[in-house]
Amino acid sequence: MNNRDLGRKCEALVAKYLESQGWQTERGFKKVAFIKGRLMPITYDLFGSIDVLALRNGTEFKAIQVTAGQTAARKRKIFQTWEAGELWEHLRAGVFRIHRKEGHPEVVDVKAEAQ
């Protein structure tokens, strides 16, 4: 599995988990581009830094950046754009570490809790 496929899989897991917790989710959009002689789907982040945008009860929202590695650059990206943003770092099959600007990271197993 390449990095692009792993990223899409992680984003889908996070979105599915949040939906099971009562959130409505929206992920980045796809656009087709012509790269090196062939058509390829390219996914764009919402507002340039959000992989998953979640809304609950019309009053709560989460701006989430999902990563499968190299968290330092992603933390800067999400926290500079959104003060209340979250970085979900993929650790292993279905397990994520959630980083917020304030406080300690928490670990959540999205596969176990979504069922």
C-alpha positions, 0 to 999 in steps of 0.5 A: 500500500502506498502513502496515498492509499494509506492516507485515504484509508486513515481519513475514512477510518477517522470519518467513520469513527466520528460518524459513529459518535454522532458527528456529520463529516465532510472530507477533502474533494477530489479533482482529476489531473493529467500527470506524466501522461496519465489521468490521476485523482488528486485530493485537496484538503479543505481550506488547505489544511483539513482532511476531515471537517466534523459538525455535531448539533450545529454548534460543535465542530472539529477541524482534523488533519490526519497523518500516517507519519512526520507529525511536526510539519502537520502540527504546524499546518493545522494549528496555524490555520485552526487554533482548535484543530486536531492532528490524528496521528496513525500509529497502527491498524485503527489506533490513532494519537490525537494531538491538540494545541493545548493538553496531552495527546490521547490515544483512541482505537477507532476500530474497537470503539466504532463497533 
